[in-house]
């Protein structure tokens, strides 16, 4: 009996991890990195750094919770589509392992925890956070109406950069706006790469994406997206008077973006697409380190 209960518990736990995507941390890390970038450009490291560590932890928890809640809503809305895609047909809601009602309850609980974290910040950050909710949960619908769902994801996924800046400065500035606009192109690029995994199924089903729209000129499009993102990184360095080491280290980012991700990309191989997509987690970390170098050295 004990063995059966333990086995049943482990099965339900695995379903929960799959439902919330906690078994795939790349998603919440790509949501978290812009938050950390925003905190890093906003904070003066010559002062007390405790608030930086505290807010970094809070934004990390918020990224994990909101990404999980968003994935659940995405799976509820896409449950019929997921059944027709080889990669997603076994997701808990699509396969019937979790009911829509149960999934929505779990999503609501995650949002409640995220709200508890949000109210730890100043009033302007709270307002910004609440204003982002409709965009976060309407993203899954975009691929039904436009070839640019990745652009909509870019607006949503990098919103934390603005929130992070405001959480420390209680006002807006040109610096986070420039960085935010650049980061949108970053997401547009890496999510286009991600979309090539399912392009054959998506074309049959009729859903839209930039992967489909630019499939004949995929590398040119992705290169263009990354170029505008890289340009924003350089511009931020100049605007904020970062040290020369920031621009030297940026050459590593250039190679990661344009050589590893674009030049060597094979869009016809799903395994290569997911490899290049996941490498953006490392890129997010390198950008964080580069900002630290630019501000401290």
Secondary structure, DSSP 8 states (H G I E B T S, - for coil): -HHHHHHHHHHHHHHHHHHHTTT-THHHHHHHHHHHHHHHHH--TTS--HHHHHHHHHHHHHHHHHHHHHHHHHHHHTHHHHTTSTTTTTSTTTTTSS-HHHHHHHHHHHHHHHHHHHTTS-HHHHHHHHHHHHHHHHGGGGGGT-S-HHHHHHHHHTHHHHHHHHHHHSS--HHHHHHHHHHHHHHHHHHHHHHGGGHHHHHHHT---HHHHTGGGHHHHHHHHHHHHHHHHHHHHHHTT--HHHHHHHHHHHIIIIIIIIIT--TT-HHHHHHHHHHHHHHHHHHHHHHHHHHH-
